[in-house]
Amino acid sequence: MMSRSYTNLLDLASGNFSALSLGGRSRRMSRTMTVPSSLAGLDEDDDRAISVSSDVPSSIAQDRVIIVANQLPVRARRRPDGHGWSFAWDDDSLLLQLKGGLPDDMEVLYVGSLRVHVDPREQDEVAQALLERFRCVPAFLPADVNERFYHGYCKQALWPLFHYMLPFSSSEHRAGGRFDRALWESYVLANKLFSQRIIEVINPEDDYIWIHDYHLMALPTFLRRRFNRLRMGFFLHSPFPSSEIYRTLPVREQILKALLNCDVIGFHTFDYARHFLSCCSRMLGLEYQSKRGYIGLDYFGRTVGIKIMPVGVHMGQLQSVLRLPDKEQRVEELRRQFEGKTVLLGVDDMDVFKGINLKLLAFEHMLKLHPEWQGRSVLVQIANPARGRGKDVESIQEEIVQSCERINKAFGNKGYSPVVFIDRPVPLVERIAFYTIAECVVVTAVRDGMNLTPYEYIVCRQGISGADSGSNAECPRKSMLVVSEFIGCSPSLSGAIRVNPWNFETTGEAMNEAIALSDSEKQLRHDKHYKYVSTHDVSFWSKSFLHDLERTCKDHFRRRCWGIGLGFGFRVVALDPNFRKLSVDGIVSAYDKARSRAIFVDYDGTLVPQTSINKQPSAEIIRIINALCADKKNVIFVVSGRGRDSLGKWFSRCKKLGIAAEHGFFMRWTRDNEWEACSQSTDFGWMQMAEPVMKLYTEATDGSYMETKESALVWHHQDADPGFGSAQAKEMLDHLESVLANEPVLVKSGQFIVEVKPQGVSKGLVAEKILSSMMEDGRQADFVLCIGDDRSDEDMFEGIAGIMTRNLVAPHTSLFACTVGQKPSKAKYYLDDTTDVVSMLGALAESSETTSFPEEIPGPPPTLAENRTETSQ
């Protein structure tokens, strides 16, 4: 059966995107193409989420990984005669290097764009050649789309923001310009075109998808909408900014939600992951959990894994280059060139965030403050060509050249230039030669995702294992590093001298310290670094990521999944097979058949929304409850953590309603009954111990407040800063448990609360007591409904799950334990929100109102009503 894809996702990005109509139509490519195929648009009319499983049959059982990135690991150039193209692997590409960590029998397919423009008339031929020879599927972006996508939104918006540059300027030619919706639309369109290429070759039941970097952050939503159970990971190679920076992005929630459609999201450092988790907490209300060393976010029943693993270098590639005769020849040339000099080396892209000029200022400061290094030290700065463009790059390049000229003029002389500035592409062999002769590598980037320059330097200084002759034998195995504390590799290099690059004076002192250290100290630091770098290479990184992806996805085909939501709000709900939405028709049918019913309903978050400012029940809720209470077969209880005064006042118009207040500490069967205390505990001396602790945290936590009930104390922090409030709640929980260790109380945390209440008080015990009373009075229930939304209601769900074995209800009782919201629960059913709850209760009330009741109710006489003053509950 041919697959159809959802291709109208640009309605997502708010607006009418006419740019989507590129005119082509497409059919699915076979797993191995044998003839050129015209790639056309996918079905534009499928605007629905495809649920549960793919309709694409699996062709082979072997797993395959599809690696997706903005650029393919292939170099393409037109042949000298102008006819056709020649292709070669890009050995420097991380995408190619990571194959070393994948299983030998795992097939790898690449999807990405080429660095060159290919004429539309040649695209089919190029695509066929790349697929057959390189297992690559090219995504050909129209030139105007690629310009706005890559040089526009990626380089002018995302790249600066992720490196902490706020959009103060509206200039089109400067990085960090203000939000341009047209560029965002092109970004989404480009991601959509990538998704089409993937859909053409994917086998969703066999394939893993591994997406790389910030260029394709919208891609997961396109793929997840098409294949609900797709096994998909994403790795961000740039920094992820703090929430204070990220929240300035106008499409912040769209990008977060798109990333959360992955199964695993990877970051280089804990700081980047922490920032992402903080954004999810503050903007989406999602909290992470750490279990057995793994961090996970629960997102509509799916666990999204957070992977923290810095990438490494390709040891094999570096060691093979170290063996080349060309490298040895270049090393000898450089040693002659810098004979008698101590070489400090910098290797950076020409970029505003690499801090090249800060490095030059630091070196200048070192020469001024330590004149003994004048004439004896050289800073070699290699500047790779800029990947972006604009006034910022031009400005920083001009500033660097001026600094080099100034330093060389001030401290240089005939035959000696303190700064050697190499502003051209440097081949890997030559770069390794520079690493080999450098005494110290200096990295002063003000923000960088990872930066592998220090790793490459360490491997090159180690040389080739087992080599005893040649230039390698003359080079001691020692190295020194001065690295910025703002780069991703910094936490891994504990022996490096870490600096704040903005303080060029301390950076200059660090340079002096690095080259002045004793050889033995340099050797110790080098050995420590090499041990880490050699064991945490790129293969280790890719193997670890894939292992986490496999572990996270192991239950994909066991769980029930379906997609909900529009646009970037689309997400897949994954639930246990036994956990399903409560059918109104099903519960009404069971309700009509029942002879004696017990209904327990929570209040906050169940009858009224948690976010509602006005917490009083609406007239509609009062009407429904009165209709249910009027049915003589029913016993209706509102079971809440609220105090009895507020509940009694709000439901004063419900004459026959039972209320269990403060989680069941106080209970009454009808409005005219007296309140009764359900706990034997009458000693509340513990309140005098707990109250000062709670007041302390209330004063220290802005936005929090303390609620004093008759039987309990509750600390609320829903209006506090999410991160600080959560941290304070955990601290308070430990504090109270310590203070009240010998008291007959229970300290529990809930949704934005910490509560202290007497032991033996819970909603579960309330439900058991009511059902037991009904049985003793000859009205054994054969229909039980419990509805709630938070942790305290889980006690009730757990309690009614075991009532059948204790004969508290009839043998064939219909049990409905229902939570509000799709989340892990001990309940077997769920309803989406309070609106669904009220609608369901309204359907039950309507059934009661339209049913004709006989004069006498079947079964034992209702002595329960006589004992409780009122004739029914």
Secondary structure in CASP SS format (residue, H / E / C, confidence):
PFRMAT SS
TARGET T0000
AUTHOR 0000-0000-0000
METHOD secondary structure of the structure
MODEL  1
M C 1.00
M C 1.00
S C 1.00
R C 1.00
S C 1.00
Y C 1.00
T C 1.00
N C 1.00
L H 1.00
L H 1.00
D H 1.00
L H 1.00
A H 1.00
S C 1.00
G C 1.00
N C 1.00
F C 1.00
S H 1.00
A H 1.00
L H 1.00
S C 1.00
L C 1.00
G C 1.00
G C 1.00
R C 1.00
S C 1.00
R C 1.00
R C 1.00
M C 1.00
S C 1.00
R C 1.00
T C 1.00
M C 1.00
T C 1.00
V C 1.00
P C 1.00
S C 1.00
S C 1.00
L C 1.00
A C 1.00
G C 1.00
L C 1.00
D C 1.00
E C 1.00
D C 1.00
D C 1.00
D C 1.00
R C 1.00
A C 1.00
I C 1.00
S C 1.00
V C 1.00
S C 1.00
S C 1.00
D C 1.00
V C 1.00
P C 1.00
S C 1.00
S C 1.00
I C 1.00
A C 1.00
Q C 1.00
D C 1.00
R E 1.00
V E 1.00
I E 1.00
I E 1.00
V E 1.00
A E 1.00
N E 1.00
Q E 1.00
L C 1.00
P C 1.00
V E 1.00
R E 1.00
A E 1.00
R E 1.00
R E 1.00
R C 1.00
P C 1.00
D C 1.00
G C 1.00
H C 1.00
G C 1.00
W E 1.00
S E 1.00
F E 1.00
A E 1.00
W E 1.00
D C 1.00
D C 1.00
D C 1.00
S C 1.00
L H 1.00
L H 1.00
L H 1.00
Q H 1.00
L H 1.00
K H 1.00
G H 1.00
G H 1.00
L C 1.00
P C 1.00
D C 1.00
D C 1.00
M C 1.00
E E 1.00
V E 1.00
L E 1.00
Y E 1.00
V E 1.00
G E 1.00
S E 1.00
L C 1.00
R C 1.00
V C 1.00
H C 1.00
V C 1.00
D C 1.00
P H 1.00
R H 1.00
E H 1.00
Q H 1.00
D H 1.00
E H 1.00
V H 1.00
A H 1.00
Q H 1.00
A H 1.00
L H 1.00
L H 1.00
E H 1.00
R H 1.00
F H 1.00
R C 1.00
C E 1.00
V E 1.00
P E 1.00
A C 1.00
F C 1.00
L C 1.00
P C 1.00
A H 1.00
D H 1.00
V H 1.00
N H 1.00
E H 1.00
R H 1.00
F H 1.00
Y H 1.00
H H 1.00
G H 1.00
Y H 1.00
C H 1.00
K H 1.00
Q H 1.00
A H 1.00
L H 1.00
W H 1.00
P H 1.00
L H 1.00
F H 1.00
H C 1.00
Y C 1.00
M C 1.00
L C 1.00
P C 1.00
F C 1.00
S E 1.00
S C 1.00
S C 1.00
E C 1.00
H C 1.00
R C 1.00
A C 1.00
G C 1.00
G E 1.00
R C 1.00
F C 1.00
D C 1.00
R H 1.00
A H 1.00
L H 1.00
W H 1.00
E H 1.00
S H 1.00
Y H 1.00
V H 1.00
L H 1.00
A H 1.00
N H 1.00
K H 1.00
L H 1.00
F H 1.00
S H 1.00
Q H 1.00
R H 1.00
I H 1.00
I H 1.00
E H 1.00
V H 1.00
I C 1.00
N C 1.00
P C 1.00
E C 1.00
D C 1.00
D E 1.00
Y E 1.00
I E 1.00
W E 1.00
I E 1.00
H E 1.00
D C 1.00
Y H 1.00
H H 1.00
L H 1.00
M C 1.00
A C 1.00
L H 1.00
P H 1.00
T H 1.00
F H 1.00
L H 1.00
R H 1.00
R H 1.00
R H 1.00
F C 1.00
N C 1.00
R C 1.00
L C 1.00
R E 1.00
M E 1.00
G E 1.00
F E 1.00
F E 1.00
L C 1.00
H C 1.00
S C 1.00
P C 1.00
F C 1.00
P C 1.00
S C 1.00
S H 1.00
E H 1.00
I H 1.00
Y H 1.00
R C 1.00
T C 1.00
L C 1.00
P C 1.00
V C 1.00
R H 1.00
E H 1.00
Q H 1.00
I H 1.00
L H 1.00
K H 1.00
A H 1.00
L H 1.00
L C 1.00
N C 1.00
C C 1.00
D C 1.00
V E 1.00
I E 1.00
G E 1.00
F E 1.00
H C 1.00
T C 1.00
F H 1.00
D H 1.00
Y H 1.00
A H 1.00
R H 1.00
H H 1.00
F H 1.00
L H 1.00
S H 1.00
C H 1.00
C H 1.00
S H 1.00
R H 1.00
M H 1.00
L H 1.00
G C 1.00
L C 1.00
E C 1.00
Y E 1.00
Q E 1.00
S E 1.00
K E 1.00
R C 1.00
G C 1.00
Y E 1.00
I E 1.00
G E 1.00
L E 1.00
D E 1.00
Y E 1.00
F C 1.00
G C 1.00
R E 1.00
T E 1.00
V E 1.00
G E 1.00
I E 1.00
K E 1.00
I E 1.00
M C 1.00
P C 1.00
V C 1.00
G C 1.00
V C 1.00
H C 1.00
M H 1.00
G H 1.00
Q H 1.00
L H 1.00
Q H 1.00
S H 1.00
V H 1.00
L H 1.00
R C 1.00
L C 1.00
P H 1.00
D H 1.00
K H 1.00
E H 1.00
Q H 1.00
R H 1.00
V H 1.00
E H 1.00
E H 1.00
L H 1.00
R H 1.00
R H 1.00
Q H 1.00
F C 1.00
E C 1.00
G C 1.00
K C 1.00
T E 1.00
V E 1.00
L E 1.00
L E 1.00
G E 1.00
V E 1.00
D E 1.00
D E 1.00
M C 1.00
D C 1.00
V C 1.00
F C 1.00
K C 1.00
G C 1.00
I H 1.00
N H 1.00
L H 1.00
K H 1.00
L H 1.00
L H 1.00
A H 1.00
F H 1.00
E H 1.00
H H 1.00
M H 1.00
L H 1.00
K H 1.00
L H 1.00
H C 1.00
P H 1.00
E H 1.00
W H 1.00
Q C 1.00
G C 1.00
R C 1.00
S E 1.00
V E 1.00
L E 1.00
V E 1.00
Q E 1.00
I E 1.00
A E 1.00
N E 1.00
P C 1.00
A C 1.00
R C 1.00
G C 1.00
R C 1.00
G C 1.00
K H 1.00
D H 1.00
V H 1.00
E H 1.00
S H 1.00
I H 1.00
Q H 1.00
E H 1.00
E H 1.00
I H 1.00
V H 1.00
Q H 1.00
S H 1.00
C H 1.00
E H 1.00
R H 1.00
I H 1.00
N H 1.00
K H 1.00
A H 1.00
F H 1.00
G C 1.00
N E 1.00
K C 1.00
G C 1.00
Y E 1.00
S C 1.00
P C 1.00
V E 1.00
V E 1.00
F E 1.00
I E 1.00
D C 1.00
R C 1.00
P C 1.00
V C 1.00
P C 1.00
L H 1.00
V H 1.00
E H 1.00
R H 1.00
I H 1.00
A H 1.00
F H 1.00
Y H 1.00
T H 1.00
I H 1.00
A C 1.00
E C 1.00
C E 1.00
V E 1.00
V E 1.00
V E 1.00
T C 1.00
A C 1.00
V C 1.00
R C 1.00
D E 1.00
G C 1.00
M C 1.00
N C 1.00
L C 1.00
T H 1.00
P H 1.00
Y H 1.00
E H 1.00
Y H 1.00
I H 1.00
V H 1.00
C H 1.00
R H 1.00
Q H 1.00
G C 1.00
I C 1.00
S C 1.00
G C 1.00
A C 1.00
D C 1.00
S C 1.00
G C 1.00
S H 1.00
N H 1.00
A H 1.00
E H 1.00
C C 1.00
P C 1.00
R C 1.00
K C 1.00
S C 1.00
M C 1.00
L E 1.00
V E 1.00
V E 1.00
S E 1.00
E C 1.00
F C 1.00
I E 1.00
G C 1.00
C C 1.00
S H 1.00
P H 1.00
S H 1.00
L C 1.00
S C 1.00
G C 1.00
A C 1.00
I E 1.00
R E 1.00
V E 1.00
N C 1.00
P C 1.00
W C 1.00
N C 1.00
F H 1.00
E H 1.00
T H 1.00
T H 1.00
G H 1.00
E H 1.00
A H 1.00
M H 1.00
N H 1.00
E H 1.00
A H 1.00
I H 1.00
A H 1.00
L C 1.00
S C 1.00
D H 1.00
S H 1.00
E H 1.00
K H 1.00
Q H 1.00
L H 1.00
R H 1.00
H H 1.00
D H 1.00
K H 1.00
H H 1.00
Y H 1.00
K H 1.00
Y H 1.00
V H 1.00
S H 1.00
T H 1.00
H C 1.00
D C 1.00
V H 1.00
S H 1.00
F H 1.00
W H 1.00
S H 1.00
K H 1.00
S H 1.00
F H 1.00
L H 1.00
H H 1.00
D H 1.00
L H 1.00
E H 1.00
R H 1.00
T H 1.00
C C 1.00
K C 1.00
D C 1.00
H C 1.00
F C 1.00
R C 1.00
R C 1.00
R E 1.00
C E 1.00
W E 1.00
G E 1.00
I E 1.00
G C 1.00
L C 1.00
G H 1.00
F H 1.00
G H 1.00
F C 1.00
R E 1.00
V E 1.00
V E 1.00
A E 1.00
L E 1.00
D C 1.00
P C 1.00
N C 1.00
F C 1.00
R E 1.00
K E 1.00
L C 1.00
S C 1.00
V H 1.00
D H 1.00
G H 1.00
I H 1.00
V H 1.00
S H 1.00
A H 1.00
Y H 1.00
D H 1.00
K H 1.00
A C 1.00
R C 1.00
S C 1.00
R E 1.00
A E 1.00
I E 1.00
F E 1.00
V E 1.00
D C 1.00
Y C 1.00
D E 1.00
G C 1.00
T C 1.00
L C 1.00
V E 1.00
P C 1.00
Q C 1.00
T C 1.00
S C 1.00
I C 1.00
N C 1.00
K C 1.00
Q C 1.00
P C 1.00
S C 1.00
A H 1.00
E H 1.00
I H 1.00
I H 1.00
R H 1.00
I H 1.00
I H 1.00
N H 1.00
A H 1.00
L H 1.00
C H 1.00
A H 1.00
D C 1.00
K C 1.00
K C 1.00
N E 1.00
V E 1.00
I E 1.00
F E 1.00
V E 1.00
V E 1.00
S C 1.00
G C 1.00
R C 1.00
G C 1.00
R H 1.00
D H 1.00
S H 1.00
L H 1.00
G H 1.00
K H 1.00
W H 1.00
F C 1.00
S C 1.00
R C 1.00
C C 1.00
K C 1.00
K C 1.00
L C 1.00
G E 1.00
I E 1.00
A E 1.00
A E 1.00
E H 1.00
H H 1.00
G H 1.00
F C 1.00
F E 1.00
M E 1.00
R E 1.00
W C 1.00
T C 1.00
R C 1.00
D C 1.00
N C 1.00
E C 1.00
W C 1.00
E E 1.00
A E 1.00
C C 1.00
S C 1.00
Q C 1.00
S C 1.00
T C 1.00
D C 1.00
F C 1.00
G C 1.00
W H 1.00
M H 1.00
Q H 1.00
M H 1.00
A H 1.00
E H 1.00
P H 1.00
V H 1.00
M H 1.00
K H 1.00
L H 1.00
Y H 1.00
T H 1.00
E H 1.00
A H 1.00
T C 1.00
D C 1.00
G C 1.00
S C 1.00
Y E 1.00
M E 1.00
E E 1.00
T E 1.00
K C 1.00
E C 1.00
S C 1.00
A C 1.00
L E 1.00
V E 1.00
W E 1.00
H E 1.00
H C 1.00
Q C 1.00
D C 1.00
A C 1.00
D C 1.00
P H 1.00
G H 1.00
F H 1.00
G H 1.00
S H 1.00
A H 1.00
Q H 1.00
A H 1.00
K H 1.00
E H 1.00
M H 1.00
L H 1.00
D H 1.00
H H 1.00
L H 1.00
E H 1.00
S H 1.00
V H 1.00
L C 1.00
A C 1.00
N C 1.00
E C 1.00
P C 1.00
V E 1.00
L E 1.00
V E 1.00
K E 1.00
S E 1.00
G E 1.00
Q C 1.00
F C 1.00
I E 1.00
V E 1.00
E E 1.00
V E 1.00
K E 1.00
P E 1.00
Q C 1.00
G C 1.00
V C 1.00
S C 1.00
K H 1.00
G H 1.00
L H 1.00
V H 1.00
A H 1.00
E H 1.00
K H 1.00
I H 1.00
L H 1.00
S H 1.00
S H 1.00
M H 1.00
M H 1.00
E H 1.00
D C 1.00
G C 1.00
R C 1.00
Q C 1.00
A C 1.00
D C 1.00
F E 1.00
V E 1.00
L E 1.00
C E 1.00
I E 1.00
G E 1.00
D C 1.00
D C 1.00
R H 1.00
S H 1.00
D H 1.00
E H 1.00
D H 1.00
M H 1.00
F H 1.00
E H 1.00
G H 1.00
I H 1.00
A H 1.00
G C 1.00
I C 1.00
M C 1.00
T C 1.00
R C 1.00
N C 1.00
L C 1.00
V C 1.00
A C 1.00
P C 1.00
H C 1.00
T C 1.00
S E 1.00
L E 1.00
F E 1.00
A E 1.00
C E 1.00
T E 1.00
V E 1.00
G C 1.00
Q C 1.00
K C 1.00
P C 1.00
S C 1.00
K C 1.00
A C 1.00
K C 1.00
Y E 1.00
Y E 1.00
L E 1.00
D C 1.00
D C 1.00
T H 1.00
T H 1.00
D H 1.00
V H 1.00
V H 1.00
S H 1.00
M H 1.00
L H 1.00
G H 1.00
A H 1.00
L H 1.00
A H 1.00
E H 1.00
S H 1.00
S H 1.00
E H 1.00
T H 1.00
T C 1.00
S C 1.00
F C 1.00
P C 1.00
E C 1.00
E C 1.00
I C 1.00
P C 1.00
G C 1.00
P C 1.00
P C 1.00
P C 1.00
T H 1.00
L H 1.00
A H 1.00
E H 1.00
N H 1.00
R C 1.00
T C 1.00
E C 1.00
T C 1.00
S C 1.00
Q C 1.00
END
